[in-house]
Amino acid sequence: MDWYEANRTCAESRANLAIPTSQSEQDYIWELFMNEFDQTPGTSLWIDCNDIEEEGKWQHHGYGNWANGEPNNGGDSDCVKMWDTRNGQWDDTQCSRKDIYDCKLMEQDCPPGNVSDRKRNDNYIFFR
């Protein structure tokens, strides 16, 4: 699912795309992701970080875990993923890319959807 669809689906589920606000939360989300899905090359995780409104002004709540050389705005890259080939470090990429995403629930309710396409752990739900 692209970043826009992922963001909208989370909102419809009374949740937000997850965004780590500390190294410990970064590690926790990445560990859940790695444990929940069979990893294949090129599989990454959308997070709630972007510079859609203003180029170069990243919306990420003060914490950042950018990979070396990132963000680089290569090819109109306005959305951010936790990069599989960099052990979860952040990479700016095109918002139209298809990736897995993680919603952080605001409540304990589990959103509607195909159960086989989502994995729930604590307040985080991963979608394919």
N, CA, C and O atoms as a Tinker XYZ file with bonds, in Angstrom:
   512  protein
     1  N      0.850000   -1.172000    0.000000    73     2
     2  CA     0.000000    0.000000    0.000000    64     1     3
     3  C      0.896000    1.235000    0.000000    63     2     4     5
     4  O      1.918000    1.247000    0.685000    81     3
     5  N      0.532000    2.284000   -0.759000    73     3     6
     6  CA     1.359000    3.481000   -0.755000    64     5     7
     7  C      1.152000    4.274000    0.543000    63     6     8     9
     8  O      0.257000    3.958000    1.327000    81     7
     9  N      1.980000    5.304000    0.768000    73     7    10
    10  CA     1.964000    6.048000    2.027000    64     9    11
    11  C      0.605000    6.709000    2.267000    63    10    12    13
    12  O      0.101000    6.685000    3.390000    81    11
    13  N      0.011000    7.292000    1.240000    73    11    14
    14  CA    -1.275000    7.984000    1.383000    64    13    15
    15  C     -2.386000    7.009000    1.783000    63    14    16    17
    16  O     -3.180000    7.297000    2.678000    81    15
    17  N     -2.434000    5.856000    1.113000    73    15    18
    18  CA    -3.432000    4.839000    1.458000    64    17    19
    19  C     -3.209000    4.320000    2.871000    63    18    20    21
    20  O     -4.168000    4.109000    3.613000    81    19
    21  N     -1.956000    4.114000    3.245000    73    19    22
    22  CA    -1.640000    3.639000    4.591000    64    21    23
    23  C     -2.082000    4.659000    5.645000    63    22    24    25
    24  O     -2.681000    4.292000    6.655000    81    23
    25  N     -1.791000    5.915000    5.409000    73    23    26
    26  CA    -2.174000    6.977000    6.341000    64    25    27
    27  C     -3.695000    7.052000    6.486000    63    26    28    29
    28  O     -4.214000    7.194000    7.594000    81    27
    29  N     -4.396000    6.957000    5.369000    73    27    30
    30  CA    -5.864000    7.013000    5.377000    64    29    31
    31  C     -6.461000    5.795000    6.092000    63    30    32    33
    32  O     -7.404000    5.940000    6.870000    81    31
    33  N     -5.926000    4.610000    5.838000    73    31    34
    34  CA    -6.431000    3.403000    6.486000    64    33    35
    35  C     -6.237000    3.471000    7.995000    63    34    36    37
    36  O     -7.127000    3.083000    8.751000    81    35
    37  N     -5.102000    3.953000    8.432000    73    35    38
    38  CA    -4.886000    4.112000    9.883000    64    37    39
    39  C     -5.917000    5.078000   10.468000    63    38    40    41
    40  O     -6.523000    4.788000   11.500000    81    39
    41  N     -6.117000    6.218000    9.817000    73    39    42
    42  CA    -7.072000    7.212000   10.318000    64    41    43
    43  C     -8.480000    6.630000   10.388000    63    42    44    45
    44  O     -9.204000    6.882000   11.351000    81    43
    45  N     -8.874000    5.858000    9.382000    73    43    46
    46  CA   -10.195000    5.223000    9.379000    64    45    47
    47  C    -10.325000    4.207000   10.507000    63    46    48    49
    48  O    -11.436000    3.863000   10.912000    81    47
    49  N     -9.196000    3.728000   11.012000    73    47    50
    50  CA    -9.174000    2.737000   12.087000    64    49    51
    51  C     -8.968000    3.391000   13.460000    63    50    52    53
    52  O     -8.641000    2.710000   14.433000    81    51
    53  N     -9.156000    4.690000   13.531000    73    51    54
    54  CA    -8.943000    5.461000   14.768000    64    53    55
    55  C     -7.519000    5.267000   15.292000    63    54    56    57
    56  O     -7.293000    5.074000   16.487000    81    55
    57  N     -6.566000    5.326000   14.357000    73    55    58
    58  CA    -5.157000    5.151000   14.680000    64    57    59
    59  C     -4.345000    6.099000   13.812000    63    58    60    61
    60  O     -4.895000    6.808000   12.968000    81    59
    61  N     -3.050000    6.107000   14.021000    73    59    62
    62  CA    -2.117000    6.892000   13.213000    64    61    63
    63  C     -1.027000    5.975000   12.703000    63    62    64    65
    64  O     -0.720000    4.956000   13.322000    81    63
    65  N     -0.441000    6.339000   11.567000    73    63    66
    66  CA     0.779000    5.653000   11.180000    64    65    67
    67  C      1.747000    5.784000   12.351000    63    66    68    69
    68  O      1.874000    6.859000   12.938000    81    67
    69  N      2.414000    4.719000   12.684000    73    67    70
    70  CA     3.341000    4.752000   13.817000    64    69    71
    71  C      4.554000    5.614000   13.472000    63    70    72    73
    72  O      5.008000    5.644000   12.329000    81    71
    73  N      5.067000    6.312000   14.481000    73    71    74
    74  CA     6.300000    7.077000   14.344000    64    73    75
    75  C      7.085000    6.926000   15.639000    63    74    76    77
    76  O      6.607000    7.330000   16.699000    81    75
    77  N      8.272000    6.356000   15.572000    73    75    78
    78  CA     9.064000    6.236000   16.791000    64    77    79
    79  C      9.415000    7.614000   17.346000    63    78    80    81
    80  O      9.754000    8.524000   16.590000    81    79
    81  N      9.335000    7.764000   18.656000    73    79    82
    82  CA     9.689000    9.031000   19.291000    64    81    83
    83  C     10.929000    8.888000   20.172000    63    82    84    85
    84  O     11.329000    9.831000   20.855000    81    83
    85  N     11.531000    7.702000   20.150000    73    83    86
    86  CA    12.764000    7.448000   20.908000    64    85    87
    87  C     13.453000    6.236000   20.303000    63    86    88    89
    88  O     12.855000    5.498000   19.521000    81    87
    89  N     14.704000    6.038000   20.667000    73    87    90
    90  CA    15.429000    4.865000   20.170000    64    89    91
    91  C     14.802000    3.577000   20.679000    63    90    92    93
    92  O     14.758000    2.583000   19.955000    81    91
    93  N     14.316000    3.581000   21.921000    73    91    94
    94  CA    13.705000    2.357000   22.452000    64    93    95
    95  C     12.417000    2.012000   21.698000    63    94    96    97
    96  O     12.162000    0.837000   21.433000    81    95
    97  N     11.605000    3.006000   21.348000    73    95    98
    98  CA    10.397000    2.731000   20.560000    64    97    99
    99  C     10.769000    2.306000   19.145000    63    98   100   101
   100  O     10.129000    1.416000   18.585000    81    99
   101  N     11.788000    2.921000   18.559000    73    99   102
   102  CA    12.298000    2.518000   17.242000    64   101   103
   103  C     12.667000    1.037000   17.267000    63   102   104   105
   104  O     12.256000    0.270000   16.396000    81   103
   105  N     13.446000    0.646000   18.274000    73   103   106
   106  CA    13.883000   -0.747000   18.381000    64   105   107
   107  C     12.694000   -1.685000   18.568000    63   106   108   109
   108  O     12.659000   -2.774000   17.996000    81   107
   109  N     11.728000   -1.260000   19.367000    73   107   110
   110  CA    10.542000   -2.081000   19.642000    64   109   111
   111  C      9.721000   -2.303000   18.366000    63   110   112   113
   112  O      9.354000   -3.435000   18.051000    81   111
   113  N      9.436000   -1.231000   17.642000    73   111   114
   114  CA     8.653000   -1.341000   16.407000    64   113   115
   115  C      9.384000   -2.209000   15.391000    63   114   116   117
   116  O      8.772000   -3.058000   14.743000    81   115
   117  N     10.693000   -1.999000   15.249000    73   115   118
   118  CA    11.451000   -2.774000   14.267000    64   117   119
   119  C     11.476000   -4.258000   14.637000    63   118   120   121
   120  O     11.346000   -5.124000   13.772000    81   119
   121  N     11.642000   -4.540000   15.921000    73   119   122
   122  CA    11.640000   -5.934000   16.365000    64   121   123
   123  C     10.286000   -6.592000   16.099000    63   122   124   125
   124  O     10.239000   -7.730000   15.633000    81   123
   125  N      9.181000   -5.891000   16.390000    73   123   126
   126  CA     7.854000   -6.431000   16.093000    64   125   127
   127  C      7.711000   -6.714000   14.604000    63   126   128   129
   128  O      7.245000   -7.782000   14.207000    81   127
   129  N      8.111000   -5.760000   13.794000    73   127   130
   130  CA     8.014000   -5.899000   12.342000    64   129   131
   131  C      8.811000   -7.112000   11.854000    63   130   132   133
   132  O      8.311000   -7.912000   11.062000    81   131
   133  N     10.032000   -7.242000   12.322000    73   131   134
   134  CA    10.878000   -8.353000   11.893000    64   133   135
   135  C     10.313000   -9.701000   12.356000    63   134   136   137
   136  O     10.458000  -10.702000   11.655000    81   135
   137  N      9.679000   -9.734000   13.516000    73   135   138
   138  CA     9.105000  -10.977000   14.031000    64   137   139
   139  C      7.767000  -11.337000   13.397000    63   138   140   141
   140  O      7.423000  -12.517000   13.328000    81   139
   141  N      7.013000  -10.361000   12.937000    73   139   142
   142  CA     5.662000  -10.595000   12.430000    64   141   143
   143  C      5.616000  -10.993000   10.961000    63   142   144   145
   144  O      4.691000  -11.693000   10.549000    81   143
   145  N      6.586000  -10.566000   10.164000    73   143   146
   146  CA     6.514000  -10.791000    8.722000    64   145   147
   147  C      7.748000  -11.518000    8.228000    63   146   148   149
   148  O      8.865000  -11.261000    8.677000    81   147
   149  N      7.523000  -12.440000    7.289000    73   147   150
   150  CA     8.647000  -13.069000    6.602000    64   149   151
   151  C      9.279000  -11.996000    5.731000    63   150   152   153
   152  O      8.629000  -11.426000    4.853000    81   151
   153  N     10.527000  -11.734000    5.979000    73   151   154
   154  CA    11.194000  -10.659000    5.261000    64   153   155
   155  C     11.655000  -11.106000    3.886000    63   154   156   157
   156  O     12.274000  -12.159000    3.732000    81   155
   157  N     11.351000  -10.310000    2.913000    73   155   158
   158  CA    11.855000  -10.512000    1.569000    64   157   159
   159  C     12.592000   -9.233000    1.175000    63   158   160   161
   160  O     12.239000   -8.158000    1.660000    81   159
   161  N     13.587000   -9.316000    0.326000    73   159   162
   162  CA    14.313000   -8.108000   -0.062000    64   161   163
   163  C     13.362000   -7.034000   -0.578000    63   162   164   165
   164  O     12.450000   -7.318000   -1.354000    81   163
   165  N     13.580000   -5.820000   -0.146000    73   163   166
   166  CA    12.756000   -4.703000   -0.595000    64   165   167
   167  C     11.542000   -4.441000    0.268000    63   166   168   169
   168  O     10.772000   -3.529000   -0.031000    81   167
   169  N     11.340000   -5.208000    1.328000    73   167   170
   170  CA    10.201000   -4.996000    2.209000    64   169   171
   171  C     10.593000   -4.011000    3.297000    63   170   172   173
   172  O     11.541000   -4.246000    4.046000    81   171
   173  N      9.865000   -2.916000    3.381000    73   171   174
   174  CA    10.145000   -1.892000    4.373000    64   173   175
   175  C      8.839000   -1.498000    5.047000    63   174   176   177
   176  O      7.779000   -2.031000    4.720000    81   175
   177  N      8.920000   -0.562000    5.989000    73   175   178
   178  CA     7.777000   -0.201000    6.815000    64   177   179
   179  C      7.548000    1.300000    6.786000    63   178   180   181
   180  O      8.411000    2.071000    7.205000    81   179
   181  N      6.365000    1.727000    6.282000    73   179   182
   182  CA     6.015000    3.149000    6.294000    64   181   183
   183  C      5.888000    3.645000    7.733000    63   182   184   185
   184  O      5.407000    2.927000    8.610000    81   183
   185  N      6.330000    4.886000    7.961000    73   183   186
   186  CA     6.107000    5.544000    9.250000    64   185   187
   187  C      5.520000    6.927000    9.009000    63   186   188   189
   188  O      5.523000    7.418000    7.880000    81   187
   189  N      5.022000    7.549000   10.057000    73   187   190
   190  CA     4.361000    8.851000    9.965000    64   189   191
   191  C      5.386000    9.980000    9.990000    63   190   192   193
   192  O      5.462000   10.758000   10.940000    81   191
   193  N      6.171000   10.045000    8.919000    73   191   194
   194  CA     7.174000   11.093000    8.753000    64   193   195
   195  C      7.171000   11.482000    7.290000    63   194   196   197
   196  O      7.241000   10.618000    6.416000    81   195
   197  N      7.091000   12.772000    7.016000    73   195   198
   198  CA     7.081000   13.239000    5.636000    64   197   199
   199  C      7.478000   14.711000    5.572000    63   198   200   201
   200  O      7.533000   15.400000    6.591000    81   199
   201  N      7.750000   15.177000    4.362000    73   199   202
   202  CA     7.950000   16.612000    4.118000    64   201   203
   203  C      7.057000   17.054000    2.962000    63   202   204   205
   204  O      7.461000   17.845000    2.109000    81   203
   205  N      5.842000   16.529000    2.955000    73   203   206
   206  CA     4.878000   16.817000    1.887000    64   205   207
   207  C      4.506000   18.302000    1.862000    63   206   208   209
   208  O      4.449000   18.905000    0.791000    81   207
   209  N      4.254000   18.890000    3.021000    73   207   210
   210  CA     3.810000   20.289000    3.080000    64   209   211
   211  C      4.918000   21.276000    2.737000    63   210   212   213
   212  O      4.673000   22.266000    2.047000    81   211
   213  N      6.129000   21.019000    3.211000    73   211   214
   214  CA     7.249000   21.921000    2.950000    64   213   215
   215  C      8.527000   21.103000    2.762000    63   214   216   217
   216  O      8.976000   20.406000    3.673000    81   215
   217  N      9.098000   21.202000    1.570000    73   215   218
   218  CA    10.295000   20.428000    1.239000    64   217   219
   219  C     11.415000   20.685000    2.254000    63   218   220   221
   220  O     11.786000   21.824000    2.537000    81   219
   221  N     11.931000   19.579000    2.785000    73   219   222
   222  CA    13.037000   19.670000    3.734000    64   221   223
   223  C     12.629000   19.860000    5.181000    63   222   224   225
   224  O     13.474000   19.791000    6.074000    81   223
   225  N     11.341000   20.099000    5.432000    73   223   226
   226  CA    10.845000   20.251000    6.804000    64   225   227
   227  C     10.129000   18.951000    7.185000    63   226   228   229
   228  O      8.938000   18.786000    6.925000    81   227
   229  N     10.874000   18.039000    7.803000    73   227   230
   230  CA    10.370000   16.705000    8.109000    64   229   231
   231  C      9.507000   16.713000    9.347000    63   230   232   233
   232  O      9.889000   17.270000   10.377000    81   231
   233  N      8.340000   16.094000    9.249000    73   231   234
   234  CA     7.400000   15.963000   10.355000    64   233   235
   235  C      7.692000   14.653000   11.067000    63   234   236   237
   236  O      7.244000   13.594000   10.627000    81   235
   237  N      8.447000   14.714000   12.172000    73   235   238
   238  CA     8.791000   13.468000   12.854000    64   237   239
   239  C      8.931000   13.623000   14.367000    63   238   240   241
   240  O      9.585000   12.791000   14.994000    81   239
   241  N      8.364000   14.615000   14.955000    73   239   242
   242  CA     8.235000   14.723000   16.412000    64   241   243
   243  C      9.566000   14.769000   17.156000    63   242   244   245
   244  O      9.643000   14.322000   18.301000    81   243
   245  N     10.606000   15.294000   16.534000    73   243   246
   246  CA    11.870000   15.517000   17.230000    64   245   247
   247  C     12.874000   14.388000   17.185000    63   246   248   249
   248  O     14.077000   14.648000   17.196000    81   247
   249  N     12.433000   13.152000   17.134000    73   247   250
   250  CA    13.338000   12.014000   17.061000    64   249   251
   251  C     13.544000   11.642000   15.596000    63   250   252   253
   252  O     12.606000   11.710000   14.802000    81   251
   253  N     14.739000   11.257000   15.241000    73   251   254
   254  CA    15.008000   10.792000   13.883000    64   253   255
   255  C     16.054000    9.694000   13.911000    63   254   256   257
   256  O     16.959000    9.712000   14.746000    81   255
   257  N     15.934000    8.747000   13.010000    73   255   258
   258  CA    16.877000    7.642000   12.923000    64   257   259
   259  C     17.281000    7.449000   11.458000    63   258   260   261
   260  O     17.149000    6.360000   10.900000    81   259
   261  N     17.775000    8.530000   10.852000    73   259   262
   262  CA    18.093000    8.524000    9.431000    64   261   263
   263  C     19.299000    7.641000    9.138000    63   262   264   265
   264  O     20.276000    7.636000    9.886000    81   263
   265  N     19.216000    6.898000    8.043000    73   263   266
   266  CA    20.367000    6.144000    7.543000    64   265   267
   267  C     21.414000    7.138000    7.057000    63   266   268   269
   268  O     21.098000    8.292000    6.768000    81   267
   269  N     22.643000    6.690000    6.970000    73   267   270
   270  CA    23.734000    7.523000    6.502000    64   269   271
   271  C     23.404000    8.091000    5.119000    63   270   272   273
   272  O     23.035000    7.331000    4.223000    81   271
   273  N     23.525000    9.392000    4.928000    73   271   274
   274  CA    23.242000   10.031000    3.646000    64   273   275
   275  C     21.781000   10.378000    3.423000    63   274   276   277
   276  O     21.421000   10.884000    2.360000    81   275
   277  N     20.941000   10.117000    4.403000    73   275   278
   278  CA    19.505000   10.408000    4.301000    64   277   279
   279  C     19.143000   11.548000    5.271000    63   278   280   281
   280  O     19.833000   11.740000    6.272000    81   279
   281  N     18.098000   12.283000    4.993000    73   279   282
   282  CA    17.265000   12.243000    3.778000    64   281   283
   283  C     18.013000   12.887000    2.611000    63   282   284   285
   284  O     18.757000   13.852000    2.791000    81   283
   285  N     17.807000   12.346000    1.434000    73   283   286
   286  CA    18.506000   12.867000    0.259000    64   285   287
   287  C     17.563000   13.395000   -0.819000    63   286   288   289
   288  O     18.021000   13.905000   -1.841000    81   287
   289  N     16.257000   13.278000   -0.603000    73   287   290
   290  CA    15.241000   13.750000   -1.545000    64   289   291
   291  C     15.454000   13.225000   -2.953000    63   290   292   293
   292  O     15.146000   13.913000   -3.926000    81   291
   293  N     15.975000   12.021000   -3.070000    73   291   294
   294  CA    16.181000   11.430000   -4.388000    64   293   295
   295  C     14.863000   11.104000   -5.064000    63   294   296   297
   296  O     14.051000   10.363000   -4.510000    81   295
   297  N     14.638000   11.641000   -6.246000    73   295   298
   298  CA    13.443000   11.314000   -7.029000    64   297   299
   299  C     12.153000   11.760000   -6.384000    63   298   300   301
   300  O     11.182000   11.005000   -6.365000    81   299
   301  N     12.118000   12.981000   -5.850000    73   299   302
   302  CA    10.907000   13.531000   -5.240000    64   301   303
   303  C     10.437000   12.666000   -4.068000    63   302   304   305
   304  O      9.275000   12.265000   -4.007000    81   303
   305  N     11.330000   12.393000   -3.165000    73   303   306
   306  CA    11.056000   11.530000   -2.007000    64   305   307
   307  C     10.511000   12.359000   -0.851000    63   306   308   309
   308  O     11.251000   13.109000   -0.213000    81   307
   309  N      9.213000   12.222000   -0.584000    73   307   310
   310  CA     8.561000   13.018000    0.450000    64   309   311
   311  C      8.064000   12.204000    1.635000    63   310   312   313
   312  O      7.593000   12.789000    2.611000    81   311
   313  N      8.149000   10.880000    1.592000    73   311   314
   314  CA     7.644000   10.032000    2.666000    64   313   315
   315  C      8.776000    9.156000    3.193000    63   314   316   317
   316  O      9.789000    8.965000    2.520000    81   315
   317  N      8.596000    8.627000    4.403000    73   315   318
   318  CA     9.703000    7.928000    5.061000    64   317   319
   319  C      9.313000    6.497000    5.420000    63   318   320   321
   320  O      8.193000    6.218000    5.849000    81   319
   321  N     10.269000    5.616000    5.229000    73   319   322
   322  CA    10.106000    4.210000    5.589000    64   321   323
   323  C     11.250000    3.804000    6.508000    63   322   324   325
   324  O     12.327000    4.400000    6.489000    81   323
   325  N     10.997000    2.783000    7.308000    73   323   326
   326  CA    12.060000    2.108000    8.035000    64   325   327
   327  C     12.631000    1.116000    7.035000    63   326   328   329
   328  O     11.918000    0.233000    6.559000    81   327
   329  N     13.883000    1.254000    6.723000    73   327   330
   330  CA    14.541000    0.589000    5.605000    64   329   331
   331  C     15.028000   -0.789000    6.002000    63   330   332   333
   332  O     15.812000   -0.933000    6.941000    81   331
   333  N     14.567000   -1.797000    5.290000    73   331   334
   334  CA    14.935000   -3.173000    5.612000    64   333   335
   335  C     16.428000   -3.435000    5.462000    63   334   336   337
   336  O     17.000000   -4.171000    6.266000    81   335
   337  N     17.064000   -2.862000    4.472000    73   335   338
   338  CA    18.485000   -3.131000    4.243000    64   337   339
   339  C     19.399000   -2.340000    5.172000    63   338   340   341
   340  O     20.615000   -2.530000    5.147000    81   339
   341  N     18.833000   -1.459000    5.989000    73   339   342
   342  CA    19.623000   -0.674000    6.946000    64   341   343
   343  C     19.147000   -0.898000    8.374000    63   342   344   345
   344  O     19.273000   -0.019000    9.227000    81   343
   345  N     18.601000   -2.083000    8.626000    73   343   346
   346  CA    18.177000   -2.470000    9.975000    64   345   347
   347  C     17.202000   -1.482000   10.600000    63   346   348   349
   348  O     17.281000   -1.200000   11.796000    81   347
   349  N     16.288000   -0.959000    9.800000    73   347   350
   350  CA    15.242000   -0.087000   10.304000    64   349   351
   351  C     15.562000    1.385000   10.309000    63   350   352   353
   352  O     14.721000    2.195000   10.700000    81   351
   353  N     16.772000    1.761000    9.879000    73   351   354
   354  CA    17.054000    3.190000    9.799000    64   353   355
   355  C     16.164000    3.811000    8.737000    63   354   356   357
   356  O     15.666000    3.118000    7.850000    81   355
   357  N     15.966000    5.119000    8.829000    73   355   358
   358  CA    14.999000    5.804000    7.988000    64   357   359
   359  C     15.569000    6.196000    6.633000    63   358   360   361
   360  O     16.741000    6.546000    6.495000    81   359
   361  N     14.677000    6.121000    5.627000    73   359   362
   362  CA    15.004000    6.489000    4.257000    64   361   363
   363  C     13.835000    7.269000    3.688000    63   362   364   365
   364  O     12.687000    6.839000    3.797000    81   363
   365  N     14.118000    8.420000    3.079000    73   363   366
   366  CA    13.054000    9.140000    2.382000    64   365   367
   367  C     12.891000    8.519000    1.004000    63   366   368   369
   368  O     13.873000    8.218000    0.324000    81   367
   369  N     11.651000    8.334000    0.605000    73   367   370
   370  CA    11.360000    7.673000   -0.668000    64   369   371
   371  C     10.057000    8.220000   -1.240000    63   370   372   373
   372  O      9.358000    8.986000   -0.577000    81   371
   373  N      9.738000    7.836000   -2.442000    73   371   374
   374  CA     8.499000    8.299000   -3.076000    64   373   375
   375  C      7.294000    7.726000   -2.344000    63   374   376   377
   376  O      7.278000    6.552000   -1.975000    81   375
   377  N      6.295000    8.560000   -2.141000    73   375   378
   378  CA     5.092000    8.168000   -1.394000    64   377   379
   379  C      4.270000    7.114000   -2.124000    63   378   380   381
   380  O      3.440000    6.446000   -1.507000    81   379
   381  N      4.484000    6.955000   -3.416000    73   379   382
   382  CA     3.706000    6.002000   -4.221000    64   381   383
   383  C      4.227000    4.577000   -4.111000    63   382   384   385
   384  O      3.592000    3.650000   -4.613000    81   383
   385  N      5.357000    4.390000   -3.473000    73   383   386
   386  CA     5.949000    3.058000   -3.303000    64   385   387
   387  C      5.015000    2.179000   -2.461000    63   386   388   389
   388  O      4.352000    2.675000   -1.549000    81   387
   389  N      4.963000    0.899000   -2.760000    73   387   390
   390  CA     4.124000   -0.044000   -2.007000    64   389   391
   391  C      4.956000   -0.694000   -0.905000    63   390   392   393
   392  O      5.976000   -1.323000   -1.185000    81   391
   393  N      4.525000   -0.544000    0.338000    73   391   394
   394  CA     5.215000   -1.128000    1.480000    64   393   395
   395  C      4.208000   -1.544000    2.540000    63   394   396   397
   396  O      3.025000   -1.215000    2.463000    81   395
   397  N      4.701000   -2.271000    3.523000    73   395   398
   398  CA     3.917000   -2.618000    4.711000    64   397   399
   399  C      3.840000   -1.370000    5.580000    63   398   400   401
   400  O      4.712000   -0.505000    5.495000    81   399
   401  N      2.818000   -1.267000    6.405000    73   399   402
   402  CA     2.730000   -0.118000    7.289000    64   401   403
   403  C      2.237000   -0.550000    8.658000    63   402   404   405
   404  O      1.722000   -1.653000    8.841000    81   403
   405  N      2.407000    0.341000    9.603000    73   403   406
   406  CA     2.147000    0.065000   11.003000    64   405   407
   407  C      1.283000    1.175000   11.573000    63   406   408   409
   408  O      1.684000    2.339000   11.568000    81   407
   409  N      0.099000    0.825000   12.064000    73   407   410
   410  CA    -0.764000    1.801000   12.728000    64   409   411
   411  C     -0.591000    1.675000   14.235000    63   410   412   413
   412  O     -0.532000    0.569000   14.773000    81   411
   413  N     -0.512000    2.790000   14.895000    73   411   414
   414  CA    -0.490000    2.790000   16.352000    64   413   415
   415  C     -1.870000    3.204000   16.828000    63   414   416   417
   416  O     -2.334000    4.314000   16.566000    81   415
   417  N     -2.520000    2.279000   17.537000    73   415   418
   418  CA    -3.889000    2.511000   17.981000    64   417   419
   419  C     -3.961000    3.575000   19.058000    63   418   420   421
   420  O     -3.101000    3.658000   19.936000    81   419
   421  N     -4.997000    4.381000   18.973000    73   419   422
   422  CA    -5.275000    5.352000   20.020000    64   421   423
   423  C     -6.130000    4.718000   21.106000    63   422   424   425
   424  O     -6.139000    5.168000   22.252000    81   423
   425  N     -6.855000    3.657000   20.726000    73   423   426
   426  CA    -7.707000    2.907000   21.644000    64   425   427
   427  C     -7.371000    1.435000   21.487000    63   426   428   429
   428  O     -6.573000    1.076000   20.622000    81   427
   429  N     -7.957000    0.587000   22.296000    73   427   430
   430  CA    -7.679000   -0.842000   22.232000    64   429   431
   431  C     -8.493000   -1.560000   21.154000    63   430   432   433
   432  O     -8.365000   -2.773000   20.988000    81   431
   433  N     -9.327000   -0.820000   20.421000    73   431   434
   434  CA   -10.148000   -1.444000   19.388000    64   433   435
   435  C     -9.297000   -1.924000   18.227000    63   434   436   437
   436  O     -8.370000   -1.233000   17.805000    81   435
   437  N     -9.599000   -3.072000   17.723000    73   435   438
   438  CA    -8.930000   -3.604000   16.549000    64   437   439
   439  C     -9.726000   -3.162000   15.323000    63   438   440   441
   440  O    -10.933000   -3.398000   15.274000    81   439
   441  N     -9.098000   -2.530000   14.334000    73   439   442
   442  CA    -9.841000   -2.032000   13.180000    64   441   443
   443  C    -10.342000   -3.155000   12.290000    63   442   444   445
   444  O     -9.844000   -4.279000   12.351000    81   443
   445  N    -11.341000   -2.842000   11.454000    73   443   446
   446  CA   -11.849000   -3.837000   10.521000    64   445   447
   447  C    -10.805000   -4.164000    9.464000    63   446   448   449
   448  O     -9.861000   -3.400000    9.258000    81   447
   449  N    -10.971000   -5.265000    8.816000    73   447   450
   450  CA   -10.052000   -5.641000    7.745000    64   449   451
   451  C     -9.852000   -7.130000    7.707000    63   450   452   453
   452  O    -10.372000   -7.861000    8.549000    81   451
   453  N     -9.114000   -7.567000    6.750000    73   451   454
   454  CA    -8.831000   -8.973000    6.568000    64   453   455
   455  C     -7.793000   -9.412000    7.596000    63   454   456   457
   456  O     -6.644000   -8.974000    7.540000    81   455
   457  N     -8.181000  -10.257000    8.518000    73   455   458
   458  CA    -7.294000  -10.674000    9.601000    64   457   459
   459  C     -6.009000  -11.280000    9.068000    63   458   460   461
   460  O     -4.959000  -11.115000    9.688000    81   459
   461  N     -6.054000  -11.964000    7.956000    73   459   462
   462  CA    -4.834000  -12.575000    7.414000    64   461   463
   463  C     -3.848000  -11.523000    6.928000    63   462   464   465
   464  O     -2.661000  -11.813000    6.774000    81   463
   465  N     -4.322000  -10.306000    6.686000    73   463   466
   466  CA    -3.441000   -9.244000    6.205000    64   465   467
   467  C     -2.907000   -8.363000    7.321000    63   466   468   469
   468  O     -2.153000   -7.429000    7.049000    81   467
   469  N     -3.273000   -8.629000    8.564000    73   467   470
   470  CA    -2.782000   -7.782000    9.643000    64   469   471
   471  C     -2.310000   -8.629000   10.811000    63   470   472   473
   472  O     -2.786000   -9.742000   11.037000    81   471
   473  N     -1.392000   -8.087000   11.520000    73   471   474
   474  CA    -0.854000   -8.725000   12.710000    64   473   475
   475  C     -0.931000   -7.687000   13.822000    63   474   476   477
   476  O     -0.513000   -6.544000   13.634000    81   475
   477  N     -1.461000   -8.075000   14.976000    73   475   478
   478  CA    -1.615000   -7.143000   16.070000    64   477   479
   479  C     -0.676000   -7.513000   17.202000    63   478   480   481
   480  O     -0.552000   -8.683000   17.566000    81   479
   481  N     -0.017000   -6.507000   17.755000    73   479   482
   482  CA     0.860000   -6.698000   18.887000    64   481   483
   483  C      0.790000   -5.438000   19.732000    63   482   484   485
   484  O      1.152000   -4.356000   19.269000    81   483
   485  N      0.324000   -5.573000   20.978000    73   483   486
   486  CA     0.132000   -4.428000   21.868000    64   485   487
   487  C     -0.749000   -3.397000   21.176000    63   486   488   489
   488  O     -1.846000   -3.727000   20.726000    81   487
   489  N     -0.282000   -2.141000   21.083000    73   487   490
   490  CA    -1.074000   -1.102000   20.434000    64   489   491
   491  C     -0.682000   -0.888000   18.983000    63   490   492   493
   492  O     -1.077000    0.110000   18.380000    81   491
   493  N      0.081000   -1.802000   18.415000    73   491   494
   494  CA     0.538000   -1.675000   17.038000    64   493   495
   495  C     -0.124000   -2.743000   16.185000    63   494   496   497
   496  O     -0.246000   -3.896000   16.598000    81   495
   497  N     -0.554000   -2.349000   14.986000    73   495   498
   498  CA    -1.118000   -3.273000   14.015000    64   497   499
   499  C     -0.367000   -3.097000   12.710000    63   498   500   501
   500  O     -0.271000   -1.984000   12.193000    81   499
   501  N      0.162000   -4.179000   12.175000    73   499   502
   502  CA     0.883000   -4.146000   10.918000    64   501   503
   503  C     -0.024000   -4.614000    9.795000    63   502   504   505
   504  O     -0.757000   -5.590000    9.954000    81   503
   505  N      0.019000   -3.930000    8.666000    73   503   506
   506  CA    -0.782000   -4.270000    7.500000    64   505   507
   507  C      0.135000   -4.488000    6.304000    63   506   508   509
   508  O      1.178000   -3.847000    6.167000    81   507
   509  N     -0.281000   -5.403000    5.451000    73   507   510
   510  CA     0.399000   -5.639000    4.189000    64   509   511
   511  C     -0.248000   -4.818000    3.113000    63   510   512
   512  O      0.176000   -4.869000    1.959000    81   511
